[in-house]
Every structure is written in C-alpha cells, then in structure tokens.
Amino acid sequence: MIRIGTTALLLLIGAFAGVSALAAPVTWISSTGEQLSRTMPAPALESGRPEAPPHVRAVPERTAQTIDGFGGCFNEAGWVALGKLPEAERQRVFAALFGDDGCAFALARVPVGASDFALDAYSLADTPDDFELRHFSLERDRRHLLPYIKAAMAVRPALRCWGSPWSPPAWMKTNRHYSKGSLRWEPAILRTYATYLARWVEAYRAEGVDIYALAPQNEPNILNVYPTCLWTAAQLREFVADHLGPTLRDRKTNVELWLGLNGDPFNGGENLNDRLLTVLEDPAAAGFLTGVAFQYDSRNQIAAASALYPAKKFMQSETECNRGENSWADAQRLYGLMRRYLAGGAGSYFAWNLVLDETGLSTWKWRQNALVTVDGTTGQVAYNGEFHVMRHFSRFVRPGAKRILTTGPWSEQIAFVNPDGSTVFVVANPDATPRELVVAIAGRADSDTFAATLPAQSVNTFVVAPEPAARR
C-alpha cells in the first residue's frame, strides 16, 4: 500500500505552492511509488534539433474539448471517517483535496439519497404513497452529506456539484426495495419521481450548494444488493422526454440534465450503449440533455460518442474504485483511465470516494479505494497514490483549459493549454527503467523543446509557461 503521511504531504503542498512562482519556463513534478509529488530540476527550454525528432509534439493552436474541472464524490462513509480526526487535521484534509495547492477540486458529485457508501439505504421521501411529497426532507443529509459538502466549500466556496440517485424511494419501485427492481411505470409514480428529483435540486440550492447538473440514474443497467434500479433504454427516453425534462423546465430549475451510463459488461463496452443511442437519437429527449456521463464498462464508448454527438458534453462520472489496496499499481491504472477518458472527449473527471477509513468497506461489505485514508485507531491520515495522480491533472489543468493535439511515438501522454496560455503535459513512463523524453511545442518563436529523463514507473506533469508576448 503506497501512502504518504500528513507531514510529508504538507512539504509537498509547499513545493506545489511554489510552482507558479518559479522563474524557470518549465516546471516538472514527478511521482513514483517511492517518491510522490516530487519537484524535479527544471528542464531547459531550448531550440529543437531537426536531427532529433521529439517523442511528443504539441500543437496548442489545435484544440479539442474544454475542461470543466475535476472532483470526487461525497459519501456518508467518508464523513464518518473524517469525524475520527481532530478539527485541525480534518481541515488539512479538505485543504489537500480542495485547496489551490492541493488537488484544487472545483467540482463534486452528490448522491440523491443513498449510494453504495451510505451508512444504510434511505431516500428523501420514505413515506409510502406520499405522491404530493409532503414528507420530503433533507433531515438525513443534514447529518452527514451537507456538513461534508460545506466543509469543502469552506475551502472552495465556488464548488459546483451535480447529483444522481442510486435508487428511487423504495415505495416507488416494482419490488418495494432499495436494491434491484425498477421504477413502477405508472403515471402518478413517474410524475412524483420527476418532482422528487427537481425538489432535490431546489432543496440543496436552498442550503447554499451550487447544484449545476443532475442525472436520472447511476448505472441504469446494474442490479446489486446495495441501492440500484434497472432502466431500459425506452424507459430512460420516455422519462427524460416526457417527465423529468419538462418538470425541470417548468419549475425553472435551470439545471443541466445529463444521461448517466455504465457500459454493457457482456460486450466489454465496445459498442455504443443502446441506452445512449435510444435517448440521444430521440429529438425530444436529446433536447433536454446537456451531455452524457460515462463510467466503468463505458470507457470504450466515449470517443465514439464524442465523434457522433459533437454538440453534447461528456464527463467521466466515477473512476474505477478497485479493491481497497490503494497501491501504486492502482494509481498507475488511474493515470491510464484519466488519459483515455480525457483523450476521448471528457470535459470533467471524478474520483469515487474522497475519504474512507482504513477498512475501505461499505455497509454492503464492498471494499474500495479512496484518495485519502483515515485510520480510525491511530488517527493516521494517508494520501494514497491515486490522490497524487489526480493532482497531477487537477492541480495544473485549470477549469477552462482545452485539450490540445499531440503527435509522436510516446503514447502515454496528454496535453492541455490553460486559459493563461501555459501548456501542461501529463506523461507516464510505465517501464521498469528510466526513459528519456523530448517534447516540442509548435508555434513558439524560438525556444520550443525540452528534455527530461523520466523515472521508472512514474507519472509526471510538466508546465511550460506562456511565451513572453514580446517574443511572439
């Protein structure tokens, strides 16, 4: 298990804080399993050599999607774990996740009712047959989720959140249970459930939380012992077009509506999901949708969907959570997933659990990774490898950045141009030995190339300062 303690983390955050102030035109941060977020000697920016073609050539003028930002999900289990810490230590965790010198998360996801890392199954309207939602309440969320979110907002006041349910209220389902089942396809239920979701948006905003988007269901093709709900493609299309979309519009919520998806595990997610095509090919449903959220088995679909529907936005809504080992191998896999989704057109990327205790266990005995682990016995806080890999992107690729074209034989790389004109390269060396990397940036008037020897099995971020205006 690769982790870094609080003292070392504070030193690293100090190093990150100094990055923007460094005079060198190129800054370099590198992580390996042994040394995380290490500030490396700045490579020189020089004129390229025609006889030595670069491994990566970036073309900042050729831009793709805009990056909205990065974040993670607030879950009840995380707030309980954080409750085992002294207040000062807890504040350091929030600074590390949401502060400008930490992960600088600007976005977050919130479950509507219980997720699989809630303390137990619940909804915001558990009174049976309450079709007028007279008993709709945030009382439960005020104990765990809302304090968690507001602690993050104390660090990042402009934090923007989106939500999705794992299950409707049990009484609205065919099996009258939070796990498995599907929504009762009855006019009164459909009307009430659409209103329930709109009420969630309105209620959270009334609490001061900036809810910018909503998805009607998390993983609509998955049934499990934790809260889940099965939706067919036709049901999603009808619910979005005839119920949820009109309800959100008529109540003037001005909230984005996204289609949440998991791929088809039986075909490996290689083909575009029938739910995606059925909904987006329907003009009425598609007209209400801002974009599509992908996770897990849908990782192979995002590039095709982005090409097919260029007017829509795309996000990676929940990164793979693994098995609670929090290893450097897991962190390296996260790098590959982030590069794949972002190269495929995602404008935002979300970790799953921000914080868990040392067991990593859910109420339903589901062991998963977290960016930060709190040992409830010792009080030790560990910032796991995936925390650092997320920060390799989120600390430097700022909201409003654009992904840019890159070419060359080095496949483990992706690049962005920030609103301030700086160019960011996030590059991995998965090999067991160090490798030399040469990067060139097209369009710079003179010095346009830098070189560095990447440590073995490393993830690296290079930030190239904007070219001085006088030399352009």
Backbone hydrogen bonds, N-H to C=O, Kabsch-Sander energy under -0.5 kcal/mol:
donor,donor_aa,acceptor,acceptor_aa,energy
2,I,326,N,-1.1
3,R,1,M,-0.7
9,L,5,G,-2.1
10,L,6,T,-2.5
11,L,7,T,-1.6
12,L,8,A,-2.1
13,I,9,L,-3.0
14,G,10,L,-1.9
15,A,11,L,-1.8
16,F,12,L,-2.6
17,A,13,I,-2.7
18,G,14,G,-1.3
19,V,16,F,-1.4
20,S,16,F,-0.5
21,A,18,G,-0.6
22,L,18,G,-0.8
22,L,19,V,-1.2
27,T,463,V,-2.1
29,I,461,T,-2.5
30,S,38,R,-2.6
31,S,459,V,-2.6
32,T,35,Q,-2.7
38,R,30,S,-3.3
40,M,28,W,-2.6
40,M,38,R,-0.6
46,E,44,A,-0.6
46,E,449,T,-3.4
52,A,49,R,-2.1
55,H,438,V,-1.8
56,V,438,V,-1.8
57,R,407,T,-2.6
58,A,440,A,-2.9
59,V,405,L,-2.7
62,R,59,V,-2.1
63,T,61,E,-1.0
64,A,403,R,-3.2
67,I,401,A,-3.4
68,D,66,T,-0.6
68,D,347,G,-3.1
69,G,347,G,-1.3
71,G,349,Y,-1.9
72,G,107,L,-0.6
73,C,352,W,-2.5
74,F,109,R,-2.5
75,N,73,C,-0.6
77,A,117,F,-2.2
78,G,75,N,-0.9
79,W,75,N,-1.3
80,V,76,E,-2.0
81,A,77,A,-2.0
82,L,78,G,-2.4
83,G,79,W,-1.6
84,K,81,A,-1.5
85,L,82,L,-1.9
90,R,86,P,-2.4
91,Q,87,E,-2.4
92,R,88,A,-1.5
93,V,89,E,-1.7
94,F,90,R,-2.0
95,A,91,Q,-2.2
96,A,92,R,-2.2
97,L,93,V,-1.9
98,F,94,F,-3.1
99,G,95,A,-1.9
102,G,99,G,-1.6
103,C,96,A,-2.8
104,A,99,G,-1.3
105,F,97,L,-1.9
106,A,70,F,-1.2
107,L,70,F,-1.8
108,A,160,R,-1.6
109,R,72,G,-2.3
110,V,162,W,-2.6
112,V,164,S,-2.0
113,G,111,P,-1.0
114,A,122,Y,-2.0
118,A,115,S,-1.4
130,D,127,T,-1.2
131,F,129,D,-1.6
133,L,130,D,-1.8
136,F,133,L,-1.3
137,S,124,L,-2.3
142,R,138,L,-2.1
143,R,140,R,-1.6
144,H,140,R,-0.8
146,L,141,D,-2.8
148,Y,144,H,-1.3
149,I,145,L,-2.6
150,K,146,L,-2.6
151,A,147,P,-1.9
152,A,148,Y,-1.5
153,M,149,I,-2.3
154,A,150,K,-1.3
155,V,151,A,-0.5
155,V,152,A,-1.2
156,R,152,A,-2.7
159,L,156,R,-2.0
160,R,106,A,-2.1
161,C,210,D,-3.3
162,W,108,A,-1.9
163,G,213,A,-1.7
164,S,110,V,-1.3
166,W,112,V,-0.5
166,W,114,A,-0.6
172,M,169,P,-2.1
173,K,170,A,-1.9
174,T,182,S,-3.0
176,R,173,K,-0.7
180,K,224,N,-0.7
180,K,226,Y,-0.6
183,L,230,L,-0.5
184,R,172,M,-2.9
186,E,184,R,-2.0
190,L,186,E,-2.8
191,R,187,P,-2.4
192,T,188,A,-2.2
193,Y,189,I,-3.1
194,A,190,L,-2.0
195,T,191,R,-1.9
196,Y,192,T,-2.7
197,L,193,Y,-2.2
198,A,194,A,-2.0
199,R,195,T,-3.0
200,W,196,Y,-1.8
201,V,197,L,-1.7
202,E,198,A,-2.3
203,A,199,R,-3.1
204,Y,200,W,-2.5
205,R,201,V,-2.1
206,A,202,E,-2.0
207,E,203,A,-0.9
207,E,204,Y,-0.5
208,G,205,R,-1.9
209,V,204,Y,-2.2
210,D,159,L,-0.6
211,I,209,V,-1.3
212,Y,161,C,-2.9
212,Y,210,D,-0.7
213,A,161,C,-0.9
214,L,256,E,-1.9
215,A,163,G,-2.3
218,N,165,P,-2.3
219,E,217,Q,-0.5
222,I,219,E,-1.8
228,T,178,Y,-1.9
229,C,222,I,-0.6
230,L,181,G,-2.5
231,W,220,P,-2.7
236,L,232,T,-2.2
237,R,233,A,-2.3
238,E,234,A,-2.3
239,F,235,Q,-2.9
240,V,236,L,-2.5
241,A,237,R,-2.5
242,D,238,E,-3.0
243,H,238,E,-0.5
243,H,239,F,-1.5
244,L,239,F,-3.1
245,G,240,V,-1.6
247,T,243,H,-2.1
248,L,244,L,-2.7
249,R,245,G,-2.2
250,D,246,P,-3.2
251,R,247,T,-2.1
252,K,249,R,-1.7
253,T,248,L,-2.3
256,E,212,Y,-2.4
257,L,288,F,-0.5
258,W,214,L,-2.8
258,W,256,E,-0.5
259,L,291,G,-2.3
260,G,258,W,-0.7
261,L,293,A,-2.3
263,G,295,Q,-0.8
267,N,264,D,-1.4
269,G,264,D,-1.5
270,E,267,N,-1.3
277,L,273,N,-2.1
278,T,274,D,-2.7
279,V,275,R,-2.0
280,L,276,L,-2.8
281,E,277,L,-2.1
282,D,279,V,-1.1
286,A,279,V,-0.5
286,A,282,D,-3.0
287,G,283,P,-1.8
288,F,284,A,-0.5
288,F,285,A,-1.5
289,L,285,A,-0.6
289,L,286,A,-1.0
290,T,257,L,-2.8
291,G,257,L,-0.8
292,V,313,K,-2.1
293,A,259,L,-2.9
294,F,315,M,-2.8
296,Y,318,E,-0.6
298,S,295,Q,-1.7
299,R,296,Y,-2.2
300,N,297,D,-0.6
301,Q,298,S,-2.0
302,I,298,S,-0.8
305,A,301,Q,-2.6
306,S,302,I,-2.7
307,A,303,A,-1.9
308,L,304,A,-2.1
309,Y,305,A,-2.5
312,K,309,Y,-1.8
313,K,290,T,-2.0
315,M,292,V,-1.9
316,Q,348,S,-2.5
317,S,294,F,-2.4
317,S,315,M,-0.7
318,E,294,F,-0.6
319,T,350,F,-2.1
324,G,321,C,-0.7
331,A,327,S,-1.7
332,Q,328,W,-2.6
333,R,329,A,-2.0
334,L,330,D,-2.1
335,Y,331,A,-2.0
336,G,332,Q,-1.8
337,L,333,R,-2.3
338,M,334,L,-2.9
339,R,335,Y,-2.7
340,R,336,G,-2.1
341,Y,337,L,-2.7
342,L,338,M,-2.5
343,A,339,R,-2.5
344,G,340,R,-1.5
345,G,341,Y,-0.5
345,G,342,L,-1.0
346,A,341,Y,-2.4
347,G,314,F,-3.4
349,Y,69,G,-1.2
350,F,316,Q,-1.3
351,A,71,G,-3.3
354,L,73,C,-1.1
356,L,372,V,-1.8
358,E,374,V,-1.0
360,G,357,D,-0.9
362,S,366,W,-0.8
363,T,118,A,-0.6
364,W,116,D,-0.5
365,K,362,S,-1.9
367,R,365,K,-0.7
368,Q,360,G,-2.5
369,N,321,C,-3.1
371,L,353,N,-1.6
372,V,354,L,-1.9
373,T,382,A,-2.6
374,V,356,L,-2.4
375,D,373,T,-0.5
375,D,380,Q,-2.8
376,G,374,V,-0.8
379,G,375,D,-2.7
382,A,373,T,-2.9
383,Y,4,I,-2.5
384,N,371,L,-1.9
384,N,382,A,-0.8
385,G,2,I,-1.2
385,G,326,N,-0.5
387,F,384,N,-1.0
388,H,384,N,-1.3
389,V,385,G,-2.1
390,M,386,E,-2.5
391,R,387,F,-2.0
392,H,388,H,-1.6
393,F,389,V,-0.8
393,F,390,M,-1.1
394,S,390,M,-3.2
395,R,391,R,-1.7
396,F,393,F,-0.9
397,V,393,F,-3.2
398,R,396,F,-1.0
400,G,67,I,-3.3
401,A,398,R,-2.5
402,K,417,V,-2.2
403,R,65,Q,-2.1
404,I,415,A,-2.2
405,L,59,V,-0.8
405,L,62,R,-2.3
407,T,57,R,-2.2
410,W,55,H,-1.9
411,S,409,P,-0.9
413,Q,411,S,-2.0
414,I,426,V,-1.1
416,F,424,V,-2.2
417,V,402,K,-2.6
418,N,422,S,-3.0
421,G,418,N,-2.2
423,T,464,V,-2.3
424,V,416,F,-2.8
425,F,462,F,-2.8
426,V,414,I,-2.5
427,V,425,F,-0.6
427,V,460,N,-2.5
428,A,412,E,-2.4
429,N,458,S,-2.5
435,R,454,L,-1.7
437,L,452,A,-3.3
439,V,450,F,-2.8
440,A,56,V,-2.6
441,I,448,D,-2.5
442,A,58,A,-3.1
442,A,440,A,-0.5
444,R,441,I,-1.0
448,D,46,E,-1.9
449,T,46,E,-2.7
450,F,439,V,-2.3
452,A,437,L,-2.3
454,L,435,R,-3.0
454,L,452,A,-0.7
457,Q,431,D,-1.9
458,S,429,N,-1.6
458,S,455,P,-0.7
459,V,31,S,-2.2
460,N,427,V,-2.8
461,T,29,I,-2.7
462,F,425,F,-2.7
463,V,27,T,-2.2
464,V,423,T,-3.2
464,V,462,F,-0.5
465,A,25,P,-3.2
465,A,463,V,-0.6
471,R,468,P,-1.8
472,R,469,A,-1.2
